[in-house]
Amino acid sequence: MTDRVLTATSHPHPTGPNLITVAGELDYYTAAHLRKALEETTFTADGVIIDLTDLTYCDSTGITVLVTAYHRARASDTPLALAGLNPDLDRVFGIVGLHDVFASYPTVEEAVAAL
């Protein structure tokens, strides 16, 4: 049994893109919550922003879920951006080369402006 908690909620941002807000620990045990939110999110030309501001941990399973979202966005010609990477996650993204894959911004509002 695990006490890890992750919430992932999807809703439209007032300016158009769909926003998925993720909080908690994203790992093997909790990744299904983000997968479900991504499945329920419409990928459109307005874009999708994944807000990771309140994400405290992410393992390789979580990274796989994010990369899957990237592939879905590419297949549907949907702009995709990440927002709010904490310093630890930003470092991991740098090490594994994900800064070359994802557009990421310090805040949701900066991601919205970039889309």
Sequence and secondary structure as in RCSB ss.txt:
>XXXX:A:sequence
MTDRVLTATSHPHPTGPNLITVAGELDYYTAAHLRKALEETTFTADGVIIDLTDLTYCDSTGITVLVTAYHRARA
SDTPLALAGLNPDLDRVFGIVGLHDVFASYPTVEEAVAAL
>XXXX:A:secstr
     EEEEEEE TTSSEEEEEEEEESTTTHHHHHHHHHHS   TT EEEEEEEEEEE HHHHHHHHHHHHHHHH
TT  EEEE   HHHHHHHHHHTGGGT EEESSHHHHHHH 
